[in-house]
């Protein structure tokens, strides 16, 4: 049997309780770099520079749009400490 690497768990906790501002909490034990947020659909997010999010830190992102749950998705892109890049999509 070959060694198969374990799946990498998504490090984000998506906080929807304060809409229209949404939180992304880094629930991992590593610093996430080059974090970039975009909205696919009718919603929009203000322009921003890539962020660095420390373990346990929450970043708050204002997202505009009517009925985001109907036609929009949040895309989060980041790099781990080893430089590998990931993309995660969440529904509102």
MIBATOR-81271 format. One record per residue (C-alpha): residue number from 0; x, y, z. Coordinates in nm, 2 decimals, padded with zeros to 4 digits. Layout:
MIBATOR-81271
[atom NUM,[X,Y,Z]]
...
end
This chain:
MIBATOR-81271
[atom 0,[00.00,00.00,00.00]]
[atom 1,[00.13,00.35,-00.09]]
[atom 2,[00.13,00.64,00.15]]
[atom 3,[-00.16,00.87,00.06]]
[atom 4,[-00.15,01.22,00.21]]
[atom 5,[-00.44,01.31,00.43]]
[atom 6,[-00.69,01.56,00.28]]
[atom 7,[-00.62,01.92,00.37]]
[atom 8,[-00.91,02.06,00.58]]
[atom 9,[-01.05,02.39,00.47]]
[atom 10,[-00.91,02.64,00.73]]
[atom 11,[-01.20,02.89,00.70]]
[atom 12,[-01.50,02.95,00.92]]
[atom 13,[-01.75,03.16,00.72]]
[atom 14,[-01.94,03.39,00.96]]
[atom 15,[-02.28,03.50,00.81]]
[atom 16,[-02.43,03.65,01.13]]
[atom 17,[-02.34,04.02,01.06]]
[atom 18,[-02.46,04.06,00.70]]
[atom 19,[-02.39,04.26,00.49]]
[atom 20,[-02.05,04.23,00.65]]
[atom 21,[-01.92,03.87,00.65]]
[atom 22,[-01.64,03.72,00.85]]
[atom 23,[-01.37,03.48,00.75]]
[atom 24,[-01.20,03.32,01.05]]
[atom 25,[-00.87,03.13,01.01]]
[atom 26,[-00.95,02.82,01.21]]
[atom 27,[-00.62,02.66,01.13]]
[atom 28,[-00.29,02.67,01.32]]
[atom 29,[-00.09,02.83,01.03]]
[atom 30,[-00.07,03.18,00.89]]
[atom 31,[-00.25,03.21,00.56]]
[atom 32,[-00.10,03.44,00.30]]
[atom 33,[-00.21,03.62,-00.01]]
[atom 34,[-00.57,03.58,00.09]]
[atom 35,[-00.80,03.72,-00.18]]
[atom 36,[-01.18,03.74,-00.17]]
[atom 37,[-01.41,03.77,-00.47]]
[atom 38,[-01.78,03.73,-00.53]]
[atom 39,[-01.92,03.53,-00.82]]
[atom 40,[-02.27,03.64,-00.92]]
[atom 41,[-02.46,03.96,-00.87]]
[atom 42,[-02.29,04.05,-00.54]]
[atom 43,[-01.98,04.27,-00.51]]
[atom 44,[-01.69,04.31,-00.27]]
[atom 45,[-01.48,04.63,-00.25]]
[atom 46,[-01.13,04.62,-00.41]]
[atom 47,[-00.87,04.51,-00.16]]
[atom 48,[-00.51,04.40,-00.15]]
[atom 49,[-00.42,04.04,-00.06]]
[atom 50,[-00.43,03.98,00.31]]
[atom 51,[-00.23,03.78,00.56]]
[atom 52,[-00.45,03.61,00.82]]
[atom 53,[-00.30,03.47,01.14]]
[atom 54,[-00.43,03.16,01.32]]
[atom 55,[-00.76,03.25,01.50]]
[atom 56,[-00.78,03.59,01.33]]
[atom 57,[-01.11,03.70,01.16]]
[atom 58,[-01.12,03.94,00.86]]
[atom 59,[-01.44,04.12,00.80]]
[atom 60,[-01.55,04.18,00.44]]
[atom 61,[-01.85,04.40,00.33]]
[atom 62,[-02.04,04.24,00.05]]
[atom 63,[-02.31,04.42,-00.14]]
[atom 64,[-02.60,04.26,-00.32]]
[atom 65,[-02.96,04.16,-00.32]]
[atom 66,[-03.05,03.80,-00.23]]
[atom 67,[-02.69,03.68,-00.23]]
[atom 68,[-02.81,03.33,-00.13]]
[atom 69,[-03.00,03.30,-00.46]]
[atom 70,[-02.73,03.38,-00.71]]
[atom 71,[-02.38,03.45,-00.56]]
[atom 72,[-02.09,03.26,-00.42]]
[atom 73,[-01.79,03.37,-00.22]]
[atom 74,[-01.45,03.26,-00.36]]
[atom 75,[-01.15,03.27,-00.12]]
[atom 76,[-00.80,03.21,-00.25]]
[atom 77,[-00.49,03.18,-00.03]]
[atom 78,[-00.14,03.03,00.00]]
[atom 79,[-00.02,02.81,00.28]]
[atom 80,[00.31,02.85,00.45]]
[atom 81,[00.47,02.60,00.21]]
[atom 82,[00.36,02.82,-00.09]]
[atom 83,[00.08,02.59,-00.22]]
[atom 84,[-00.22,02.77,-00.34]]
[atom 85,[-00.59,02.69,-00.27]]
[atom 86,[-00.93,02.81,-00.37]]
[atom 87,[-01.25,02.76,-00.17]]
[atom 88,[-01.60,02.85,-00.26]]
[atom 89,[-01.88,02.91,-00.01]]
[atom 90,[-02.25,02.98,-00.05]]
[atom 91,[-02.43,03.26,00.12]]
end
